[in-house]
Amino acid sequence: MRSIHLVVTSFTVTILAWGLYGPVLHWGQAGMVTDAGLELGEKYARLRPFVCVGLSYFAIGVVVPALLLKIKGETGEWTLRGILYSLAGGALGALGALGIIMAFNFGGKPIYVMPLVFGGAPVVNSFITIYLTKRMKSIGTLFMVGLVIVLLGAVTVLISKPKPSQADQADQPSIALAPVESHSFRDLILQTASIASVIVCWGAYGPVLHKGQAAMQHSRLRPLICVGLAYFAIAVLVPNLLLLGAVPEASAYRFVGSMWSLAAGAAGAIGALGIIMAFNFGGRPVFVMPLVFGGAPVVNTMFTTFTEGLWGDVDPFFLAGLILVIAGAVMVLVFAPKSPPPAVAEVPEEK
């Protein structure tokens, strides 16, 4: 009974952490824009929040696991193949985080960006896993129905997403109103492209990291360290080099914006740890992942709707689209073809 409680507690932490990730990061981006940026119509920073996310992942994904590995040790070993796959998984995770930031920067809102990501990533994850395990011929009707439901839900969400409230429009400088309106179609395309990049990167993250973990004899801490190192390289070193002159940005490491961005990175890393702990306590991906990908967007939507006062702006079709995305993602995960159990070698009878 104790292990069941620990499994539920672990994936509940992930649901809450990943549900809060998008809104909190959005606040961090808004808190780092300078007055000069606001005058140019830039409401959200890009690179500096990304740096903060990378720093949080480095602290939680490298420093803490390295100390645990040093103090307590763990089964498994470092291998070149495992390191390369785990670093690749971390790179996919970091690029996905950048895609979230860019989607927000092009006008996307957490209330629909995050549910679309959480609905689409499991689909990509399932297809990659099915391909790697050579189970394409085992795809069933319910799996395909789940895909169609996700697609219908995503289209419904994008069409009926809540429009900016009057308060949001009042906060925007008048000098920026005309350019923002004139580029609305372009921004919609860039939003969609950014969301799609996150879905692909975060969908591939799990299978790639799993191969790294398997290559290290199913070590848990070693792959996590590699993920943190990849985040540090892509989300900390590269953005800071760009900020030195190649890609200047009208933003600053302001206290409030930095704290929110660090908190978002911590939420992402803690959510990843929650899944690892749920598996460690005996949870199975067949029910842990559907619950996570089904619960996190609900937390995200409820939290964003409450904090931004959007209760009166939410269309019933938007809620219906969210339900379709979540339900379809759960169906995809549940009814994806499963790998057959490993064959048990027959033990010859003693004569």
Steps between C-alpha positions, in 0.01 A plus 500: 500500500787736581643466149163587343485819706853590391418437133189719519690773687782494243289536186274754675809715555572471127144596406514812719855597397447457125156660524655816649805505270347696212321776697797559731744519208265745330520726806878474496516610138277801571706595806829527308397743225651847535316827443683535167364162397146597593528814289595278204198277562696210651295372794700183573872424527642192330863416576539605864200295624645209304830544687316485834322180397837349410652602834216333691537181301876506562450534875228235528613272218878509551603624845243304704533167308881528503499537879259206538714290268809587703340440840263208440615352171277321249491195280607551141807649340613780270513396134573707190178386330296582810661843537437593136135392506440674834663821378283481187193459721603803703554701181148412385361607837686832489393574141142424602528751784626758249201423278264576791672835553475585129132402489433743786715765336289481182183560698409150617336462841560221753127424512517333156873463420568253781192277443592473132855401596382246757253360248741478208817380673353160602400439137856558377633299795276206416585498129875514567474222757290287264752553219802419718335183629384404147134483598352711217290206374346463846333844498132453585177687433476663845854638462405663168175632652711664773713671234193636323358627830826681581500664155136611527558632850810695395318665210207589729733650762680718244177623342317579826791607722419787742561844354707758694291678760452874505743522791773327300445738208515799732838384635650494151670828394305688237812531285504122457134443421521553125805279435362218715168501315667514159710195578224294661493238222880472495505461877234229481717306255806544723299399808388183324854422382637556851235274658568233236873512577429446871270207424768333285786566746315404817336207325841360403653582840370191682599229248846650446566538874373145557762368258765693693375359828500145361854544369610592853349181645180685597674758717269786600737766627762479223258575212348784704847654543550486123163670447600779738834546322324525162263760644797697634672502160192587293302716743782678687823517299353555151246773598763691696734493201216629280420776748859626482431653161366265236138515618450797734176507693315776684485306825682485834544258789245671717433339838132414453538375143810299590330338799195398295720361221715305748181368660375385159824314435480344845141392430609330179790317667295402807231362270759283325625377837141421602461263206831331576397453864156368400670233289751434778217430749336251266282717274453386142516729194167353381312697769752758626550678167129522402423647843784752469418609145131510585535683833770760423298690233200509736715661771646739241161609366335539841797694640528731197126560483492594868813720513422689177128542571393324181193324636271722293711467184512119480285363219321164553654378175845578641428283806367226274819518294712468815305193606548346156876567503542348847272202433667431167849516653397255772353262238821516296710411804268226625436329166847536346640159399698355787823308466459131574639381833851363482513129437577291803772249442396145571699331772576140409364247742750309704512132418 
